[in-house]
Amino acid sequence: MKTRAMTNANKIRVLALVTILISIPIITVNALPMRIVLGIIILGHYYLFIFRIKSVTKERLKEMIEEIGEREAARAAGAEEKALLPDENAENTEKASGVSGENDDEINGIKNDGISGEKDKPMLRKEDEKAV
């Protein structure tokens, strides 16, 4: 839950259900260590629900959920707007590094003849050309 808040009625329902479900193995299992572990789990749930999760009214809980929804919608809308805008940072990065997308083939060692669009011939250094 993103709000970390519940109504008192919801807290009581959840704690009652957890207590009943964990009490069943406490009653049916004869192993004392298992009973102790399950008792600690129940106490942990009570601590969490009493001291860590806020109690709010239904109206306040609805307001909190609406606020969270509005924030997420605004964040999603901002992300969509950024996706639609041209990426200015990519251009700045290319200028700063001196590398642009046009010369990627030369960097990767592929020669493009520019006419047929073939890019399968590796570029040779002058020393290599003399050897061939």
Order of alpha helices (4+ residues) and beta strands (2+ residues): beta-alpha-alpha-beta-alpha-alpha-alpha-beta-beta-alpha
